[in-house]
């Protein structure tokens, strides 16, 4: 049967929406509670909706009973402090799973490449239902930062770099695309991330805000791109060597036991 997916994401795996034009009080993301949760760098997360309405960020499949990333439970002590962000997450009318604000500390382009990852949004998602994708609404004005999106983690031939000023809005099939952010700044970056179920509601929302499957490429000097790619390869090789050596040591320990 297959999943219900949005045709708007077929071409590149992501769309860029109209920039959000209304001001949001920074206290909506500064006054709520964060938990340590590492994802693609030095990060913390402040959940607005979670599996059971608790202030935690675990995948819904790690709860009892396990389930897919849908039907998130809103957390009143968080949403009461962030009413505008909550309304933005609810505006499409699509089913919401996890909804949270990420706090990302400054990093390098090489860090972003090393931390490129795909999300496991659709674990336990029943066939014939809507495919889960994610919305990213940039909250802080990070003019020198950009989203890195790739079809293949180590292949730079298809790399999208999307600028992240305040109000930038993307919807990404993060189970398809490898993604991370290069945050070039001195203060943390904040972004609202919402898991949405694909379907007519989300399609209508994307149409309303003129979603396009591309964006002007954030320009980066070729020398910097090459250096980042080389550093990603170096770190990958070092990690592979570490785990290979660890495996040999464990095998040796078992043989001597």
MARBA-825470 format. One record per atom (N, C-alpha, C): residue in one letter; x, y, z. Coordinates in pm, whole numbers, plus 32768, in hexadecimal, padded with zeros to 4 digits. Layout:
// residues N
AXYZ/...
***
This chain:
// residues 257
X80537F878000/X800080008000/X8055807E8000/X80BB80818057/X811180F5805D/X80DA816280B8/X812D81C680D1/X810882338129/X80CD82A880DB/X808082FA8121/X804E837780E8/X80BE83DE80F6/X80EE84118087/X815B84728087/X813284F1803D/X817C855B8054/X816185DC8014/X81B185E87F93/X816C85FD7F26/X81AF860B7EA4/X821086807EA4/X81F686E57EF7/X824C875B7EFA/X82DA87377F24/X82EB86C77F6A/X8370869F7F9A/X83B5863C7F3C/X837186157ED1/X83AA85AE7E79/X842D85D97E39/X843486577E0A/X84A586827DB8/X852986837E06/X852D86C97E75/X85AB86DA7EBE/X85A886A07F4B/X8532867D7F7C/X8527864C8005/X850D86B8806B/X85058736803E/X84E787A4809A/X84A28814804D/X8461886D8098/X842888E7805F/X8446895A80BE/X844F89D18083/X845F8A4C80D0/X83DC8A9980C6/X83A88AC58139/X832C8B11813E/X83498BA68145/X82E08BF78137/X82EE8C87814D/X832C8C9E81D7/X837E8D0681E1/X83B78D288262/X834A8D5482C2/X83598D2D8340/X82F98D5583A6/X830F8DE783C7/X82A88E3983B7/X82B98EC983C0/X82988F078446/X825D8EBC84A2/X82358EF68522/X82A48EE5858A/X82AF8F4A85E1/X83118F41864C/X82E18EE086B8/X833F8E9986F2/X83228E3D875F/X83798E6587D5/X833D8E6F884A/X83878E9188C3/X83EE8E2488E0/X846F8E4688E5/X84D58DDF8900/X84BF8D948983/X84728DCB89DF/X84578D848A5B/X840B8D028A42/X83CA8CF989CD/X83828C7D89AE/X83E18C0789A1/X845C8C1F897A/X84BB8BB08974/X85298BB989DE/X85328C2A8A24/X85988C378A8A/X85668C148B16/X84E38C1D8B2B/X84AE8C0B8BB3/X847A8B7F8BCE/X847E8B278B69/X84488AA08B7D/X84B98A418BA5/X849389C98BCD/X84F4896A8C03/X853489178B94/X85B8890D8B98/X860588BD8B39/X863B88408B7E/X865187D98B2D/X869387608B5E/X870C87458B06/X877187098B40/X87E786E38AF1/X87C186738A92/X87D0868B8A13/X87B0862689AD/X880786478935/X886385EE8918/X88C6860A88B1/X889685D98829/X889B863387C8/X88758612873F/X88C1866E86E2/X89208638869B/X896486858634/X89AF86FC866E/X89F286E686DF/X8A4387518717/X8A29876587AA/X8A5587D887DD/X8A4487FB886A/X89B988398879/X895987E988A6/X88CE881488A4/X888787F88928/X881A8844893D/X87B4882689A0/X872D8837895A/X86C487FB8994/X863F88058959/X85D9882B89C5/X8577887B899C/X8506889D89F2/X8488886789B0/X845087F789E2/X83DA87BD89A1/X835B880C89BF/X830A881D8956/X828388538965/X821C87E48961/X823A87798917/X81E587028913/X824186888915/X821986238961/X826885A9896D/X820A8532896F/X824284BC8984/X81F18442897C/X8182844089E4/X81A0846F8A5E/X813D84668ACB/X812784EB8B11/X8152855A8AD1/X814085DB8B0F/X81A485F98B7C/X821585B38B79/X827F85CA8BDA/X82F186168B98/X834386578BEB/X83B286A68BB6/X842786498B9A/X842086078B29/X848885AA8AFB/X847E85A18A62/X84E7856C8A25/X84F285728992/X850184EA8951/X84E5847F8997/X84FF83FA8962/X84A183D988ED/X84D083838894/X847C83538827/X8401830D885D/X8390831E881B/X831482E4884D/X831B824C8853/X8371820F8800/X837E817D87FE/X83CA81498877/X840681A288C5/X844C8178893E/X83F5817E89BB/X8373819789A6/X8315819C8A16/X82BF811D8A16/X826F810D8A7E/X8213809C8A88/X818480D08A87/X813280AB8A25/X8157805689B3/X81A680A6894B/X81FC80658900/X824780AB8899/X81EC80D38825/X8207814687E9/X81B681768778/X820881D48723/X81CE81F986B1/X821482508655/X820C82E18684/X82518339863D/X825F83C68664/X81E28415863B/X817083F28677/X80F18436865E/X80A7844486E3/X803E849886E2/X7FE884A88758/X803784D187D3/X808D853787C0/X80D7856C8831/X807985AE8896/X80A185AC8913/X805185E6897F/X8090866C89A7/X804386D6899E/X8075875C89BE/X809287678A53/X80F687B78A74/X812787C58AFE/X8100884F8B2F/X8096885C8B7F/X806288E08BA5/X80CA893D8BE3/X812189088C3A/X8183895F8C7C/X81E889988C1B/X81F2895C8BA3/X8249898F8B39/X81FA89E68AD6/X818989B48AA8/X813B89FD8A42/X81028A7E8A79/X80E58A858AFB/X80B28B018B35/X81188B718B2B/X81978B4D8B29/X82028BB08B1E/X82268BCF8A8D/X81F68B7C8A31/X82178B8C89A2/X819A8B83894D/X81378BDB8963/X80B88BCE891B/X80C38BE58885/X81198C42885B/X81278C5C87CB/X81668BE58784/X81CD8BAC87C0/X82108B3A8784/X81B38AC18780/X81638AB087E7/X81038A4287E9/X809D8A52877A/X806B8ACC8767/X800A8AE486FA/X804A8ACA8673/X80C78AED8662/X81098AD585E2/X81158A4085C6/X813189F2862C/X813B89618619/X80B4892485FA/X8049895E862F/X7FC38927861D/X7F7E895D85A1/X7FB189C98567/X7F6B8A0D84FA/X7F4889B38484/X7FA1895A8455/X7F7B890983E0/X7F0288B183F7/X7EE5888F8474/X7E778832848F/X7E9D87A18478/X7F1C87898459/X7F4D87008446/X7F6C86C284CF/X7F6E863D84D2/X7F9085F7854C/X801F861B8575/X8030863D85F4/X80B48664862A/X80E985F48682/X816585D18670/X81A9857486C9/X81FE85C2872B/X828185B18722/X82D886028777/X82DA86938747/X82DD86EF87A6/X82EC877D8787/X834887B787F0/X83B287F687C5/X841688258825/X846A889487EA/X84AB88DC8841/X85068947881A/X859489158831/X85E8892687CB/X867388FE87D8/X86C8897887F7/X872789648850/X878F89C7886C/X8812898C883A/X884E89CA87D7/X88CA8999879A/X893A89FD87B2/X89A789CE87EA/X8A1C8A2387FF/X8A698A33877B/X8AB78A9E876F/X8B048AB586F4/X8B5C8A3D86D1/X8B6C8A26864F/X8BBF89B7861F/X8BFE89DE859A/X8C428980855C/X8C83899884DC/X8C3C894C846D/X8C5E896D83F3/X8C2789228380/X8C5288908388/X8CCF887883B1/X8CFE87EE83BF/X8CAE87A5842A/X8C8E87E98498/X8C3987AC84FF/X8BB3878284C3/X8B7887DD8475/X8AF687BF8439/X8AFE874583DE/X8B66873E838C/X8B7586CB8332/X8B8786498381/X8BD7864E83E9/X8BED85D58439/X8B6D85A9847E/X8B19860A84A3/X8A9D85EB84EC/X8A2485D88491/X8A3685D8840E/X89C585BE83B4/X8982853A83DB/X88FE853B83E0/X88B584C4840A/X882B84C283C9/X87EE844F83C8/X8764843E839F/X8711841D841A/X8695844D841E/X863D8431848F/X85EF83B08479/X85C8837584E7/X857C82F784E5/X84E983178503/X84AF837084B1/X842983A484CE/X83BB833D84C5/X83CC82D78471/X835B8282844C/X836481F48483/X83B581E284EA/X83B98160852B/X832E81408564/X82FD80CB8547/X8279809A8572/X820580E2852E/X8222813484CB/X81B7817D8484/X816B811A842A/X80E78109843E/X809D80A683EF/X809980C8835A/X80AA80658309/X809D80748278/X801380AD8257/X800F810881F5/X7F91814381CD/X7F6E81C38216/X7FC181EB8277/X7FAA826782C0/X800E82D18291/X8005834882CC/X805A83B682A0/X80EA83AA82CD/X814683C78272/X81D583C8828C/X81F7843F82E6/X8249842A834C/X826C849583A9/X82E484E38376/X82D48567836F/X833F85C28347/X834F862A83B5/X83AF868383A4/X83C886E5840E/X83CB877483D8/X838E87CC8427/X8394885B840B/X83FF889C8462/X844988FA8426/X84B28944846C/X849589D9845D/X847D8A1D84CD/X84638AAD84CD/X84D38AF1851A/X852B8B3784D3/X859D8B768517/X856E8BEE8569/X85968BF385E5/X85668C5A8641/X85C98CCD8651/X86498CAD865B/X86AF8D15866A/X86E28D3F85E1/X871E8DB685DC/X87498DEF855C/X87D98DC58541/X87E88D518501/X886B8D1484EC/X88968D23845A/X88B58D9F8435/X88CC8DC083A8/X89458D79836C/X89A48D5183BF/X8A1B8D0E838B/X8A148C768399/X89A18C4383C4/X898F8BB483D8/X89388B7A8368/X89408AF78356/X88F18ABB82EB/X88DA8A278305/X886789FB82D2/X8842896E82D4/X889089278266/X88CA88B58285/X890D88618221/X88B687E6820A/X889187D0818B/X883C875F8166/X8880871180F6/X888A868D8107/X88C8863980A1/X887785BB808A/X887B858A8010/X884085087FF2/X889B84978022/X891E84AF8021/X8981844D804C/X89DF849180AE/X89F384558120/X8A3E8498818B/X8AC884C58161/X8B1084758114/X8B9B849480F5/X8BB084C88068/X8B4284E0801F/X8B4C850E7F94/X8B1F859F7F8C/X8B7C85FD7F73/X8B58868A7F6E/X8B1B86B67EE9/X8B0E865A7E89/X8ADE86847E04/X8A4D86B47E08/X89FD86817E66/X897586B47E7B/X896D86E37F0B/X898B87627F1E/X898687A07FA2/X893988227F98/X88D1882D7FE8/X888588A97FF1/X88AF88F08071/X88C789728065/X88E989C380DA/X88838A3580E2/X882D8A2F8147/X87BD8A8B8153/X87D88AEC81C5/X87D38B6D81A7/X87EF8BD5820A/X87888BD3827B/X87B38C0082F2/X875F8BF88369/X87518C7E83B2/X871F8CE5836E/X86FB8D5E83B8/X86808D44840C/X865F8DA18465/X85E58D9484B4/X856D8D8A8455/X85148D2C8470/X849D8D1C841E/X84A98CB683AF/X85228C828395/X85328C1B832D/X84E08B9F8353/X84998B6582EF/X84418AF38309/X84568A88829F/X84748A0F82CB/X8487899E8272/X8433892882A2/X840B88D58244/X83D588518263/X842C87EC821B/X845D87898266/X84C2872D8232/X8498869E824B/X84A9864981E8/X849E85B981FD/X8524858E8236/X852E859482BA/X85AF857C82FB/X85D284E88306/X8576849182DC/X859B840482D2/X85DA83E8824A/X85C3843F81EB/X860184338167/X8686847D8161/X868984F9818F/X86FE854E8181/X8757854881FD/X87D9854481E4/X883A85598250/X883C85EE826D/X883E861382EB/X883086A0830C/X887986C3838D/X88A387408394/X88DF877A840C/X88EA881083F1/X890E885C8456/X891B88ED8448/X89A88918846A/X89DF896D8413/X8A5A89B58436/X8A308A398473/X8A468A4884F5/X8A208AC2853B/X8A9B8B178555/X8AAA8B7F8507/X8B1C8BDA8510/X8AEF8C55855E/X8B0B8C5585E0/X8AE18CC58633/X8B288CC086B8/X8B008D1A8711/X8B3B8D1E8797/X8AD58CF78802/X8A558CF387DE/X89EA8CCF8839/X89A28C538804/X89578C0D8858/X89108B968829/X88A98BB887BE/X88908B558769/X88238B5E8707/X87A98B168740/X87328B51872B/X86B68B138758/X865A8AFE86E0/X86198A8A86DF/X85C48A65866E/X85538A0B86A2/X84DA8A248671/X846789CF8692/X8462895C862F/X845E88E08661/X845B8869860D/X83DA881C862D/X838C87FF85C5/X830D87BA85D9/X83028743857B/X82DE86CF85B3/X82C286598561/X823086608534/X8219865F84B0/X819386648477/X817885E98423/X80FB85BE8421/X80D1855183CA/X80A885898343/X80E0855082D9/X80BC857C8251/X802A855A8234/X7FEC85AE81E3/X7F60859B81BF/X7F28861C8188/X7EA68623816F/X7E6B869A8131/X7E7B87188184/X7E7C870B8209/X7E8A8783825D/X7F1587C2824A/X7F7C876D824C/X800387A3823B/X801887D581AD/X7FDD8791814B/X7FE887C080C0/X7FAB884B80B1/X7F37886080EE/X7EF588E280E5/X7F47894E812A/X7F85892B8197/X7FDA898A81E0/X805189B3818A/X809189528149/X8103897280F3/X80D989C8807E/X806589AD8045/X803489FF7FD7/X80178A8D8005/X7FDB8A9A807B/X7FBA8B1E80B1/X80358B7680C0/X80A38B3A80E8/X811D8B878100/X81848B768090/X81518B568018/X819F8B597F9C/X82208B087FA5/X82138A8B7FCE/X82878A337FDC/X82CB8A1C7F56/X834E8A267F54/X839D8A0A7EDC/X840B89A67EFF/X8429894A7EA2/X848888DE7EC1/X851B89047EAB/X853B89807EC8/X85C489AE7EB5/X85D68A307F00/X864F8A627F01/X866C8AE27F41/X86F08B147F08/X87078B987F0A/X878A8BCA7EE1/X87F78B897F36/X885D8B577EF4/X88C98B127F3B/X89188B757F90/X89288B588011/X897D8BAB8065/X8A0C8B9C8031/X8A478C0C800B/X8AC98C077FCA/X8B3A8BF2802F/X8B8C8B908011/X8C008B708064/X8C778B5E8007/X8CEA8B93802E/X8D628B867FDC/X8D848AF37FC6/X8DAD8AD37F4C/X8DCC8A487F2B/X8E398A107F87/X8E978A637FAC/X8F018A368006/X8EC88A08808B/X8E658A5080BF/X8E268A29813E/X8DD689A9812E/X8D92899A80BC/X8D46892080A3/X8DA488A7809C/X8E1288B78055/X8E7288498047/X8EB0882480CF/X8ECE888A811F/X8F0A887081A2/X8EA7882781FC/X8E29884E81F7/X8DC4880B8247/X8DB2877B821E/X8DB38761819B/X8DA486D98169/X8E1A86828193/X8E9386BB818C/X8F0A867181B5/X8F078651824A/X8ED886B0829B/X8ED08699832B/X8E678630834D/X8DF686328304/X8D9185CA8319/X8DCE854082FE/X8E178534828F/X8E5484B3826D/X8EBA848982D8/X8F0884E9830A/X8F6C84C98370/X8F28849683F0/X8EBD84DB841A/X8E7884B28495/X8E33842B8482/X8DF98416840D/X8DB9839483F3/X8E1F832383FC/X8E97833983C2/X8EFF82D283C4/X8F2F82B98453/X8F3C832584A0/X8F688315852B/X8F0182C8857C/X8E8282E48564/X8E19829C85AC/X8E1882098586/X8E2581ED8504/X8E27816284D7/X8E9E81178515/X8F128159851B/X8F8981198554/X8F7680FF85EA/X8F35815D862E/X8F1C814C86BE/X8EC580D286D8/X8E5780C5868D/X8DFC805586A4/X8E387FD08676/X8E8C7FD6860E/X8ED07F5C85E4/X8F307F2C8651/X8F7B7F8A868A/X8FD87F6686F5/X8F8D7F368771/X8F1D7F758790/X8ECD7F4D8803/X8E977EC087F0/X8E6A7EA38775/X8E387E1D8759/X8EA37DB38768/X8F1B7DD08738/X8F8A7D718745/X8FAC7D5A87D8/X8FA97DC68826/X8FCA7DB988B3/X8F617D6588FB/X8EE27D7688D7/X8E797D288917/X8E847C9588F1/X8EA57C7B8873/X8EB77BF08847/X8F2D7BB08892/X8F9A7BFC88A0/X900F7BCA88E6/X8FEF7BAB8978/X8FA17C0689B7/X8F7B7BF18A45/X8F267B758A55/X8ECB7B5E89F6/X8E767AE889FD/X8EC87A6889ED/X8F2C7A6C8995/X8F7D79F3897C/X8FD579D289F3/X8FF57A378A45/X904A7A218AB9/X8FFA7A018B36/X8F777A0E8B2D/X8F2379F78BA4/X8F1C79648BCA/
***
